[in-house]
Amino acid sequence: MENDILNYSQNRELSWLKFNQRVLQEAQDITVPLLERMKFVAIFSSNLDEFFMIRVGSLFDMAHADAKAKDSRSGLTPDGQLEKIFEAVAPLCKERDKTYSDIQKLLHPYGVCGLSYKELEQQEKKYVKKYFKDQILPILSPQIVDANHPFPHLLNKEIYVTANLKDKDKTMQGIVPVPQFISNILYLPGHDIRYIRMEKIIVEHLNLVFPKYTVTDPNYICVTRSADINPEDEALEVNDDFRHLMKKTLHKRRRMSVVRLEVAEKLSAETEKYFCDKFKIKPVQIFRTKMPMKLDYIFAISGNLPEPMKKSLTYPAFSPQSCVRIQDGSIMRQIKKKDLLLFFPYESMDPFLKLIKEAAYDPNVMTIKITIYRLAKKARLVEYLCAAAENGKEVTALIELRARFDEQNNIDWSERMEEAGCRVIYGFEDYKVHSKICLITYRNRGEIQYITQIGTGNYNEKTAGMYTDLSLMTANQEIGQDASEFFKNMAISNLDGVYNHLIVSPTSLKQAVLKLMDEEILKGSNGRIIMKMNSVTDTDYIEKVSEASRAGVKIDLIVRGICCVLPGVQGYTDNLRVMSVVGRYLEHPRIFSFGTGESQKIYIGSADMMTRNTEKRVEVACPILDGDIKKQINHYLKVMLSDNIKGRVLKSDGTYCKRELTEPYVDSQATFMEEALNAHRQKPVQREKTFLDKVKSIFGSRVNKRS
């Protein structure tokens, strides 16, 4: 039946909210260090901000454009989805506020104290008042709202102190922006980390800000604005430079409509109506929050802790380890001999950066081509690419300027690379280039040869220490030829390329995945599918999963975030299991495994099974052809599927539950950290023994123990 999918699928927005609830559960986990728990509260809030800006914003637009349109996975209209979202978000926010409060109380004995003005000691109050008069009051820009002073435009996610002001028989609204260019918190004198937030300081001293008025109902508020702008919506002239268009887009984002209002104190009925009128919102879009509206300062606090306190309040330090499969010396030479796989953040990104640096100075290297979606603020990768261009290599970077919220950073890097002589292209008007692929072309004894790198994550040196990802480096010439063809097609805006090994969206990736699933369906109960992704929303894929399950294929999906297919629905997904891992690191690899044993096929790539990835983005997935690397990836999947500490299982009603905690206890991320550390510890010992054996073989019995 046409609507069968409604029996075993769920709405993507509600599924995403359940993912964010799993993030909040990490903040509630008593085995997680206290400041790390507070960071999870901050991540939950930041995630929710982006959800309102992007998803809720787009739903309001959809409701305006076509109120009767229905979501294919849940049958809900845009208004129906918004209603369910607001119902789900309200209790989540209350849970978050309580979690924040509980953690804050537990931090007090350690001397980490976020205080209200009433909690300050007398000397601290004097210090704060003096600081306010000397440093804050002179730079404030307060405003009244009356006939001569219109209601100001409030910036997205900035905090504003508000109050009712009375002058004789006249009452008006007063608004004070909390300055963006000062710290969100003021540290108080003393050895402990005692601090008060800037908005609380301003609220307490409003009588000095508005000296001629009687101040009542002080509050502070924060608006969240829609940020769902696509450059395709703009009128794009043929000669327009794409960077200029993106700069205009970023400017427009500042003025988008309000989708949420956060308030610190309960609003009177009159004030609620006032804000609803001003922001053109409904009361359901107003959320009272008892925790900070900005919590990013918690990351700075954890970085400034004394070492003994840091050990008690944060995760034990872990640095990405050097890959034991890589020796000293030329990385290019090692890749030519054998494919190499890096596993971030357990292993360092340095071998890949070393590869680019080596290629930049290798006289045999002719070209380096790369797709770039997100980069760090400081990027050695760009410096090496620029060095390559300055050394006469042809360097081509396909930079995606529409990487959400990283647009300005990518614009800046594209300008830097052009200045160094790199060729920078921007891809397609209607398709984001989300692939992670790099191709080095070199000449060897008169022949053109290739080294190809394909990853599951961005070339971002910062997130490579925080996200789990895979990075394959191979000298397989057939894959290199495909990669060469891919870059040619990107340069001439050809989406219809044909490849022998790589599978590429929007033309062949989804089709290839569905075909590989069909091969498993033919095996019936002997079929096996394991796929690890960030999100699952594509309806063609969801229907194929159900078809495979009905054929008896055993399917495991490891999905960090949104998962619109429900497992265990009788007659539809009986043989499907879905799990999610939320832990210290953000799970990010995309791994597609079909079959078992010698016939097993494994791909890694950049795409989730989302319609936007499979139909509206350029994505690349690459087969794993090396047997040892297949074993590595199978090990990773086995450990992930065994995780009964951080793993949560999706039930047929759309809720998640923790697995029963039985031996062996498996925390997959902790396991991978331990394996990386153990491998690193053993590496020098193995080298020393090998060297000693060689010496003994030459000098025999003359080698004593001291040698």
C-alpha atoms as one frame of an Amber mdcrd trajectory, in Angstrom:
protein
   0.000   0.000   0.000   1.111   3.543  -0.770   0.982   4.719   2.855   2.557
   1.593   4.367   5.641   3.600   5.316   3.557   5.495   7.897   3.350   2.235
   9.880   7.086   2.014  10.503   8.436   5.566  10.200   8.391   8.716  12.312
   8.693  12.470  11.895  12.272  13.702  11.456  11.899  16.744  13.742  10.531
  14.692  16.637  13.263  12.113  16.068  15.862  14.885  16.221  14.446  16.124
  19.546  14.883  12.601  20.917  18.505  12.705  19.779  19.011  15.975  21.646
  17.395  14.400  24.691  20.135  11.750  24.523  22.672  14.589  24.648  20.927
  15.906  27.769  21.062  12.431  29.311  24.870  12.626  29.109  24.594  15.780
  31.240  22.599  13.743  33.771  25.031  10.792  33.829  26.748  10.740  37.236
  29.717   8.822  35.771  30.568  11.826  33.567  32.804  14.510  35.217  30.862
  17.568  36.403  32.201  20.194  34.013  31.814  17.765  31.120  28.194  17.328
  32.186  27.797  21.100  32.084  29.291  21.103  28.588  26.607  18.634  27.502
  23.991  21.094  28.809  25.667  23.763  26.662  25.719  21.437  23.629  22.044
  20.560  24.162  21.183  24.285  24.215  23.332  25.102  21.196  21.752  22.205
  19.278  18.290  23.452  20.200  19.163  26.984  19.058  20.195  25.682  15.647
  17.111  23.454  15.476  14.855  26.488  15.931  16.857  28.590  13.488  16.874
  25.976  10.728  14.130  23.402  11.141  11.450  25.405  12.959  12.179  28.393
  10.715  11.704  26.297   7.582   8.460  24.770   8.946   6.992  28.245   9.439
   7.935  29.008   5.821   6.342  25.733   4.663   3.155  26.465   6.623   2.938
  29.829   4.891   3.640  28.375   1.426   1.440  25.258   1.606  -0.405  24.670
   4.886  -1.882  21.366   3.652   1.396  19.711   2.632   2.031  16.504   4.589
   5.258  14.953   5.803   5.647  11.612   3.991   7.008   9.863   7.112   4.379
  10.958   9.642   1.445  12.396   7.705   1.709  15.680   9.658   1.158  19.106
   8.097   3.704  21.892   8.834   1.391  23.319  11.517   0.877  19.819  12.929
   4.636  19.343  13.142   5.101  22.734  14.844   2.421  21.872  17.390   4.148
  18.558  18.218   7.541  20.303  18.401   6.377  22.930  20.903   4.695  20.191
  22.980   7.961  18.233  23.074  10.338  21.175  23.626   8.626  22.665  26.716
   9.285  19.663  29.042  12.776  19.233  27.572  13.635  22.818  28.518  12.366
  22.266  32.064  14.470  19.115  32.280  17.489  21.055  31.014  16.982  23.830
  33.601  16.810  21.293  36.422  19.885  19.472  35.119  21.817  22.754  34.978
  20.734  23.649  38.524  21.713  20.211  39.882  25.175  20.371  38.287  25.720
  23.938  39.471  25.024  22.892  43.086  27.470  19.982  42.771  30.167  22.346
  41.457  29.948  24.687  44.470  32.093  22.526  46.804  34.857  22.681  44.173
  34.782  26.481  44.250  33.187  26.818  40.788  30.257  29.092  41.562  27.939
  30.910  39.170  26.197  33.388  41.465  23.167  35.616  41.554  23.595  39.162
  42.888  21.903  38.205  46.168  24.487  35.466  46.751  27.433  37.875  46.562
  29.274  38.852  49.712  29.210  42.537  50.681  32.731  43.213  49.396  31.887
  41.452  46.132  28.795  43.636  45.663  30.987  46.734  46.049  33.481  45.315
  43.552  30.706  44.549  41.031  29.121  47.998  41.394  32.445  49.749  40.869
  33.207  47.538  37.868  29.768  48.297  36.433  30.197  52.063  36.833  33.743
  52.117  35.457  33.668  49.490  32.719  30.097  48.672  31.699  27.892  51.746
  32.109  30.000  53.920  29.755  29.592  51.466  26.859  25.906  50.570  27.264
  23.380  51.637  24.628  20.059  51.796  26.525  16.873  52.832  24.795  13.297
  53.617  25.686  10.429  52.587  23.411   7.832  55.291  22.785   6.409  57.306
  19.903   9.798  58.884  19.185  11.912  55.791  19.842  10.678  52.760  17.815
  11.164  49.227  19.042  14.706  48.229  18.021  15.733  45.265  15.898  16.962
  42.587  18.301  19.847  40.515  16.989  19.625  36.741  16.840  20.789  34.982
  20.036  21.925  38.187  21.758  20.756  39.011  25.273  18.755  42.171  26.056
  17.836  43.446  29.517  14.288  44.811  29.621  12.153  46.652  32.180   9.034
  48.744  32.537   9.932  52.404  33.077   7.605  54.893  34.751   7.949  58.647
  34.531   5.100  60.426  36.351   1.966  58.977  34.692   3.757  57.672  31.608
   4.914  54.000  31.320   7.185  52.655  28.623   9.546  49.790  27.836  13.296
  50.100  28.400  15.766  47.900  26.517  19.506  47.490  27.127  21.610  45.290
  24.819  24.226  43.288  26.702  27.397  44.383  24.830  28.714  41.673  22.504
  32.355  42.752  22.803  32.724  42.124  26.550  32.875  38.870  28.483  29.590
  37.096  29.287  30.749  36.736  32.897  32.672  38.752  35.480  35.111  36.774
  37.611  35.137  37.864  41.251  38.382  38.391  43.210  39.720  35.390  45.138
  41.167  31.946  44.596  37.886  30.170  43.762  36.179  30.479  40.382  33.299
  32.693  41.491  31.534  34.624  38.767  28.357  36.496  37.914  26.799  36.844
  34.477  26.793  40.239  32.797  23.019  40.385  32.269  22.493  39.891  36.012
  24.847  42.784  36.751  22.969  45.084  34.363  19.577  44.022  35.765  20.775
  44.886  39.276  21.920  48.381  38.260  19.085  49.466  35.982  18.432  52.431
  38.274  21.822  53.789  37.160  21.029  53.081  33.513  17.624  54.810  33.631
  18.131  57.353  36.452  15.031  59.489  35.795  12.604  56.549  35.752  11.061
  54.182  38.254  12.169  50.720  37.138   9.840  47.709  37.525   9.613  44.163
  36.155  13.300  43.774  35.213  13.946  40.841  32.912  16.286  39.692  30.204
  15.280  38.154  26.909  16.785  36.547  23.834  15.220  36.046  20.406  15.990
  33.175  18.049  15.554  34.087  14.404  15.041  31.850  11.404  18.282  31.282
   9.515  16.872  29.063   6.796  18.204  31.034   3.811  19.299  29.308   0.643
  21.376  31.224  -1.899  19.213  29.582  -4.578  16.340  31.744  -3.289  18.222
  34.876  -4.319  18.044  36.290  -7.838  21.391  35.141  -9.201  22.726  36.925
 -12.230  25.067  34.998 -14.476  27.998  37.317 -13.791  27.511  37.502 -10.015
  30.507  36.326  -8.015  29.314  33.595  -5.672  31.334  34.934  -2.731  29.546
  38.272  -3.035  26.190  36.481  -3.028  27.081  34.587   0.155  28.121  37.834
   1.881  24.666  39.271   1.073  23.042  36.077   2.364  24.880  36.318   5.691
  23.799  39.934   6.088  20.159  39.000   5.412  20.265  36.247   8.038  20.545
  38.920  10.746  17.032  40.195   9.938  15.017  36.986   9.588  11.753  36.461
  11.472  11.613  35.502  15.154  10.776  31.827  15.799  11.370  31.732  19.568
  11.581  34.135  22.509  13.421  33.117  25.685  12.707  35.049  28.879  14.304
  34.831  32.318  11.244  35.835  34.361   7.564  35.051  33.927   5.873  37.681
  31.782   2.702  39.471  32.800  -0.220  38.991  30.425   0.234  42.570  29.218
   3.995  42.150  28.552   3.441  38.786  26.863   0.961  40.374  24.452   3.363
  43.284  23.895   6.214  40.950  22.850   3.925  38.724  20.782   2.799  41.806
  18.841   6.314  43.159  18.394   7.852  39.854  17.263   4.751  38.515  15.471
   4.815  35.293  17.490   2.338  33.235  19.529   2.555  32.599  23.302   3.575
  28.967  22.593   6.812  30.354  21.100   7.804  31.969  24.412   9.984  29.840
  26.699  10.981  30.775  30.214  14.488  29.607  31.052  16.033  29.439  34.513
  19.539  28.838  33.188  21.896  31.060  31.164  20.732  31.864  27.644  24.386
  31.621  26.637  26.499  28.932  28.248  29.565  28.927  26.010  31.668  30.495
  28.781  31.698  27.088  30.487  34.260  25.900  27.910  36.597  28.759  28.866
  36.155  28.010  32.580  37.140  24.370  32.116  40.222  25.479  30.186  41.355
  27.806  33.000  41.066  25.356  35.892  44.063  24.587  38.109  45.468  21.174
  37.175  44.306  19.252  40.301  40.744  20.576  39.894  40.791  19.864  36.165
  41.462  16.178  36.901  38.407  16.032  39.163  35.993  17.948  36.932  36.897
  17.064  33.346  37.619  13.995  31.258  41.155  12.612  31.574  43.310  14.251
  28.918  43.548  12.310  25.677  45.561  13.311  22.624  45.104  11.626  19.255
  47.825   9.002  18.979  50.231   8.453  16.126  49.012   5.638  13.877  51.066
   2.487  14.607  50.606   1.289  11.034  52.597   4.266   9.763  56.378   4.375
  10.087  58.747   7.318  10.007  59.783   8.520   6.572  57.880   9.277   3.412
  54.131   8.905   3.835  53.656   8.832   0.050  56.019   5.861  -0.247  54.089
   3.957   2.443  50.722   4.583   0.784  52.119   3.354  -2.536  52.915   0.050
  -0.820  49.671  -0.370   1.156  46.370   1.405   1.801  46.256   3.240   5.133
  43.249   4.080   7.311  43.179   6.710  10.063  40.538   6.657  12.810  39.949
  10.093  14.344  40.165  11.264  17.107  41.861   8.153  18.451  44.562   8.528
  15.818  46.094  11.811  14.713  45.269  13.641  11.472  48.991  14.423  11.090
  49.758  11.663   8.518  47.244  13.197   6.094  48.642  16.698   6.660  52.135
  15.273   6.225  50.976  13.741   2.933  49.860  17.156   1.631  53.037  18.852
   2.864  55.185  16.168   1.257  53.258  16.489  -2.003  53.727  20.273  -1.917
  57.502  19.841  -2.154  57.779  16.611  -4.182  59.138  17.466  -7.658  57.167
  14.570  -9.182  53.793  15.849  -7.939  51.921  17.841 -10.564  48.455  18.505
  -9.106  46.582  18.443  -5.807  42.793  18.620  -5.915  40.497  18.718  -2.886
  36.893  19.385  -1.873  36.511  21.550   1.229  33.325  21.851   3.291  34.485
  23.029   6.726  37.921  24.185   7.877  39.325  25.197  11.245  40.031  28.880
  11.960  43.713  27.965  11.839  44.385  25.408   9.125  47.791  23.902   8.371
  46.095  22.197   5.440  45.538  25.540   3.720  49.122  26.625   4.393  50.420
  23.422   2.761  48.064  23.810  -0.210  49.218  27.411  -0.644  52.855  26.272
  -0.402  52.158  23.712  -3.129  50.715  26.406  -5.393  53.674  28.670  -4.698
  55.975  25.736  -5.593  54.383  25.507  -9.025  51.907  22.693  -8.399  48.442
  23.063  -9.850  46.204  23.225  -6.773  42.425  23.123  -7.187  40.116  23.555
  -4.210  36.394  23.105  -4.594  35.136  25.105  -1.604  31.508  24.885  -0.524
  30.555  28.397   0.550  27.170  27.240   1.852  28.469  25.149   4.761  25.870
  26.253   7.302  27.276  28.801   9.804  30.810  28.373   8.374  30.188  30.497
   5.309  32.324  33.470   6.372  35.232  31.243   7.387  35.141  29.517   3.985
  34.959  32.866   2.180  38.072  34.014   4.051  40.003  30.840   3.232  38.985
  30.932  -0.433  40.404  34.454  -0.719  43.643  33.405   0.999  44.066  30.439
  -1.358  43.409  32.484  -4.472  46.058  34.976  -3.383  48.587  32.101  -3.166
  47.778  30.964  -6.703  45.345  28.125  -5.983  42.430  27.671  -8.346  39.247
  27.981  -6.304  35.881  26.849  -7.623  32.517  26.818  -5.883  30.577  23.887
  -7.266  26.935  24.104  -8.226  24.082  26.543  -7.703  21.556  23.910  -6.645
  23.781  21.228  -5.093  26.038  21.526  -2.081  29.379  19.755  -2.480  29.661
  17.789   0.774  32.178  15.143  -0.353  35.535  14.708   1.402  38.010  13.717
  -1.304  41.578  14.680  -2.141  43.604  13.606  -5.184  47.367  13.883  -5.659
  48.587  13.313  -9.216  52.268  12.590  -9.768  54.562  11.336 -12.508  56.442
   8.062 -11.980  58.850   6.948 -14.730  56.819   8.725 -17.334  53.461   7.363
 -16.112  50.665   9.401 -14.491  49.775   7.921 -11.096  47.483   8.821  -8.225
  47.168   8.876  -4.453  43.590   9.366  -3.276  42.267  10.244   0.165  38.581
   9.785   0.954  37.098  10.544   4.354  33.882  10.557   6.307  34.571  13.949
   7.899  35.818  17.429   7.110  39.425  18.524   6.695  39.107  20.382   9.971
  42.081  20.020  12.284  40.085  21.118  15.326  37.105  18.794  14.922  39.446
  15.898  14.055  40.167  15.896  17.799  36.472  15.920  18.740  34.604  13.950
  16.036  35.034  10.264  15.248  35.833   9.834  11.547  37.623   7.574   9.099
  40.193   8.686   6.525  41.360   6.290   3.798  44.582   6.946   1.844  45.109
   4.686  -1.148  47.354   4.385  -4.193  44.827   2.151  -5.977  45.049   3.470
  -9.531  41.474   2.599 -10.500  40.132   4.610  -7.557  42.560   7.386  -8.508
  41.237   7.392 -12.077  37.689   7.678 -10.721  38.781  10.553  -8.478  40.439
  12.276 -11.445  37.235  11.913 -13.443  35.246  13.253 -10.471  37.301  16.452
 -10.275  37.058  16.960 -14.048  33.286  16.660 -13.785  33.154  19.111 -10.889
  35.174  21.652 -12.876  32.723  21.544 -15.789  29.547  21.279 -13.647  28.780
  17.748 -14.795  26.775  15.797 -12.214  26.240  12.813 -14.527  29.705  11.296
 -14.317  30.198   7.530 -14.581  32.606   5.853 -12.137  33.836   2.296 -11.788
  34.493   2.198  -8.036  33.379   5.432  -6.406  29.656   5.917  -5.850  28.639
   9.548  -6.150  25.426  11.423  -5.410  23.173  12.759  -6.746  23.391  10.277
  -9.632  24.653   6.932  -8.357  25.096   6.801  -4.583  21.549   6.044  -3.491
  20.997   3.788  -6.485  24.164   1.820  -5.673  23.253   1.449  -1.996  19.756
   0.192  -2.874  21.263  -2.253  -5.381  23.702  -3.575  -2.758  20.743  -4.021
  -0.400  18.910  -5.918  -3.146  21.855  -8.339  -3.328  21.409  -9.056   0.383
  17.633  -9.409  -0.050  18.262 -12.216  -2.546  20.172 -14.078   0.201  17.115
 -13.995   2.493  17.968 -14.904   6.072  21.654 -15.235   5.085  21.728 -11.564
   4.126  23.492  -9.053   6.374  23.481  -5.241   6.354  25.249  -2.943   8.817
  25.196   0.808   8.209  26.545   3.581  10.409  25.363   7.142   9.757  24.390
  10.398  11.394  20.798  10.453  10.154  18.216   8.421   8.234  15.314  10.217
   6.526  15.278   9.110   2.863  11.969   7.367   2.144  13.320   5.172  -0.688
  15.989   3.885   1.672  13.504   3.404   4.531  11.216   1.359   2.273  14.188
  -0.755   1.135  15.144  -1.402   4.774  11.625  -2.692   5.404  11.779  -4.839
   2.264  15.081  -6.331   3.420  13.726  -6.985   6.895  10.655  -8.737   5.470
  12.994 -10.908   3.358  14.738 -12.049   6.553  17.921  -9.961   6.179  19.467
  -9.092   9.553  19.980  -5.316   9.613  21.805  -3.180  12.146  21.739   0.596
  11.828  23.994   2.712  14.045  22.451   6.161  13.759  23.661   8.998  15.961
  20.843  11.467  15.323  17.600  11.445  13.357  16.242   8.023  12.496  12.875
   8.016  10.752  12.635   4.229  10.386  11.268   2.366  13.406  12.623  -1.120
  14.230  10.679  -4.092  15.515   7.377  -3.162  13.869   5.644  -6.475  13.258
   5.370  -7.368   9.597   7.560  -4.458   8.511  10.862  -4.185  10.392  11.051
  -7.315  12.572  14.690  -7.978  11.626  15.877  -4.389  12.040  17.806  -3.114
  15.062  18.697   0.558  15.501  21.101   1.942  18.076  22.663   5.308  18.842
  25.875   6.211  20.628  26.248   9.612  22.301  29.444  10.077  24.275  32.582
  12.122  24.760  33.126  12.441  20.999  30.619  13.235  18.269  30.006  10.078
  16.226  30.480  10.969  12.552  31.656   8.082  10.275  29.448   6.822   7.484
  30.086   3.108   6.941  28.032   0.865   4.663  28.604  -2.891   5.014  26.855
  -5.557   2.935  27.286  -9.290   3.351  29.806 -11.295   5.355  33.064 -13.166
   4.845  34.960 -13.026   1.554  32.021 -11.510  -0.323  31.523  -8.646   2.145
  31.472  -5.189   0.549  32.299  -2.128   2.661  32.087   1.525   1.663  32.988
   4.640   3.629  31.953   8.132   2.631  30.419  11.487   3.374  26.706  10.783
   2.905  23.892  10.042   5.306  20.774   8.346   4.028  18.927  11.653   3.889
  17.152  12.914   0.785  19.210  16.113   0.892  22.430  14.045   0.759  21.290
  11.525  -1.815  19.508  13.931  -4.168  20.656  17.513  -3.497  24.340  17.144
  -2.592  27.518  15.923  -4.186  28.688  13.062  -1.961  31.350  10.411  -2.499
  31.648   6.905  -1.033  34.603   4.632  -1.678  34.926   0.827  -1.481  37.368
  -0.692   0.997  39.484  -3.102  -1.039  42.301  -3.837   1.414  41.647  -6.942
   3.553  43.408  -5.607   6.648  41.397  -2.385   6.556  38.192  -4.409   6.200
  39.176  -6.215   9.405  39.775  -2.862  11.124  36.362  -1.537  10.139  34.611
  -4.786  11.079  36.255  -4.509  14.503  34.993  -0.931  14.876  31.452  -1.993
  13.955  31.525  -4.996  16.310  32.622  -2.830  19.262  30.018  -0.169  18.466
  27.237  -2.752  18.266  28.355  -4.173  21.631  28.263  -0.802  23.426  26.032
  -1.240  26.494  27.215   1.870  28.372  26.815   4.751  25.907  24.694   2.837
  23.400  20.939   3.343  23.378  18.440   1.203  21.489  15.541   2.596  19.469
  12.216   0.936  20.243   9.259   0.506  17.925   7.380   3.377  19.648  10.153
   5.854  18.783  11.669   6.041  22.273  15.233   5.111  23.196  16.347   3.006
  26.124  19.693   2.007  27.558  20.724  -1.597  27.176  20.744  -3.884  30.163
  24.152  -3.450  31.785  25.708  -6.930  31.775  29.264  -8.130  31.407  31.267
  -7.539  29.358  30.764  -3.811  29.904  31.532  -1.967  26.666  31.944   1.767
  26.201  32.934   1.848  22.529  34.687   5.228  22.619  36.610   4.343  25.791
  37.584   1.032  24.137  38.958   2.794  21.050  40.896   5.273  23.217  42.419
   2.423  25.212  43.309   0.501  22.051  45.023   3.555  20.556  47.011   4.176
  23.751  48.023   0.515  24.074  49.112   0.319  20.442  51.167   3.498  20.865
  52.853   2.169  24.023  53.820  -1.064  22.308  55.188   0.530  19.147  58.562
   1.781  20.489  59.158  -1.540  22.307  58.655  -3.498  19.075  61.069  -1.216
  17.179  63.766  -1.519  19.864  63.541  -5.321  19.844  63.795  -5.461  16.053
  66.903  -3.253  16.090  68.543  -5.332  18.850  67.875  -8.530  16.935  69.652
  -7.100  13.883  72.667  -6.084  15.979  72.844  -9.568  17.543  72.739 -11.216
  14.134  75.781  -9.192  13.089  77.889  -9.345  16.255  76.572 -12.537  17.838
  77.640 -13.279  21.409  79.674 -10.066  21.695  76.415  -8.191  22.334  75.840
  -8.088  26.069  72.696  -7.135  27.926  73.829  -3.558  28.324  73.909  -3.210
  24.522
